[in-house]
Amino acid sequence: MFLSSLLQQGHKGVDQAKRRKPVEAETLSFFEDILERGLTLRVRVTGESMKPFLRGGEIVSIKKESPDGLRKGDLLFFKNCHGPPLLHRLIQKCNTPDGEITFLTKGDALLALDKPVPYHSILGKVSRIEKRNARAGSKYKDMESLHWRMMNATTAYLSLLTSRLRCGLSRLKGLASSRSS
């Protein structure tokens, strides 16, 4: 019972961190231990930052991955300095001037990119998604399949493009309003 209740706490968005009990440091350490041993962690998705791809209630299987094994579009489960771990899409890998690899991530439903995530904050990546349905049974998405890797990479590319366009339009609106004043 204790194990299943810990594993079902899952991901909670920053917006929900204020309303729900945050993931305890002990639970986070437990998650890290499972993943560091090469085991798969299964958690239930909550929150709305990944809509429409993840609507909440899905069970995701997460496994540890090396930095070289992380690809654009992967769904990363990572530590968040503002509260519980997040599950967001990898948009881009970046190298810092000191040689560290960081990752730009973004929730599909969010406008802005997250702050860069260093590798040591990444707990793992989603390898499988299970959507339970009382009438139709469970449906699975193998996130390692070529189909889903291509879909996720395309989604990441479009998400980055959309963010940049919104930022550019916002700057143009700012210039236009400052000139009219």
RAZIJO-V222788 format. One record per residue. N is the residue number from 1. OMEGA is omega as a letter, one per 40 degrees, with the letter a starting at -180 (NA if undefined). Layout:
n->N omega->OMEGA
n->N omega->OMEGA
This chain:
n->1 omega->a
n->2 omega->a
n->3 omega->a
n->4 omega->i
n->5 omega->i
n->6 omega->a
n->7 omega->a
n->8 omega->i
n->9 omega->i
n->10 omega->a
n->11 omega->i
n->12 omega->a
n->13 omega->i
n->14 omega->a
n->15 omega->a
n->16 omega->a
n->17 omega->a
n->18 omega->a
n->19 omega->a
n->20 omega->i
n->21 omega->a
n->22 omega->i
n->23 omega->a
n->24 omega->i
n->25 omega->i
n->26 omega->i
n->27 omega->i
n->28 omega->i
n->29 omega->i
n->30 omega->i
n->31 omega->a
n->32 omega->a
n->33 omega->i
n->34 omega->a
n->35 omega->i
n->36 omega->i
n->37 omega->i
n->38 omega->i
n->39 omega->i
n->40 omega->i
n->41 omega->i
n->42 omega->i
n->43 omega->i
n->44 omega->a
n->45 omega->i
n->46 omega->i
n->47 omega->a
n->48 omega->a
n->49 omega->a
n->50 omega->i
n->51 omega->e
n->52 omega->a
n->53 omega->i
n->54 omega->a
n->55 omega->a
n->56 omega->a
n->57 omega->i
n->58 omega->i
n->59 omega->i
n->60 omega->i
n->61 omega->a
n->62 omega->i
n->63 omega->i
n->64 omega->a
n->65 omega->i
n->66 omega->i
n->67 omega->a
n->68 omega->a
n->69 omega->i
n->70 omega->a
n->71 omega->i
n->72 omega->i
n->73 omega->i
n->74 omega->i
n->75 omega->a
n->76 omega->i
n->77 omega->a
n->78 omega->i
n->79 omega->a
n->80 omega->a
n->81 omega->a
n->82 omega->a
n->83 omega->a
n->84 omega->i
n->85 omega->i
n->86 omega->i
n->87 omega->a
n->88 omega->a
n->89 omega->i
n->90 omega->a
n->91 omega->a
n->92 omega->i
n->93 omega->i
n->94 omega->i
n->95 omega->i
n->96 omega->i
n->97 omega->i
n->98 omega->i
n->99 omega->i
n->100 omega->i
n->101 omega->i
n->102 omega->a
n->103 omega->i
n->104 omega->a
n->105 omega->a
n->106 omega->i
n->107 omega->a
n->108 omega->a
n->109 omega->a
n->110 omega->a
n->111 omega->a
n->112 omega->i
n->113 omega->i
n->114 omega->i
n->115 omega->i
n->116 omega->a
n->117 omega->i
n->118 omega->a
n->119 omega->a
n->120 omega->i
n->121 omega->a
n->122 omega->i
n->123 omega->a
n->124 omega->i
n->125 omega->a
n->126 omega->i
n->127 omega->a
n->128 omega->i
n->129 omega->i
n->130 omega->i
n->131 omega->a
n->132 omega->i
n->133 omega->a
n->134 omega->a
n->135 omega->a
n->136 omega->a
n->137 omega->a
n->138 omega->i
n->139 omega->a
n->140 omega->i
n->141 omega->i
n->142 omega->a
n->143 omega->i
n->144 omega->a
n->145 omega->i
n->146 omega->i
n->147 omega->a
n->148 omega->i
n->149 omega->i
n->150 omega->i
n->151 omega->a
n->152 omega->i
n->153 omega->i
n->154 omega->i
n->155 omega->i
n->156 omega->i
n->157 omega->a
n->158 omega->i
n->159 omega->i
n->160 omega->i
n->161 omega->i
n->162 omega->i
n->163 omega->a
n->164 omega->i
n->165 omega->i
n->166 omega->i
n->167 omega->i
n->168 omega->i
n->169 omega->i
n->170 omega->i
n->171 omega->i
n->172 omega->i
n->173 omega->i
n->174 omega->i
n->175 omega->a
n->176 omega->a
n->177 omega->i
n->178 omega->i
n->179 omega->a
n->180 omega->a
n->181 omega->NA
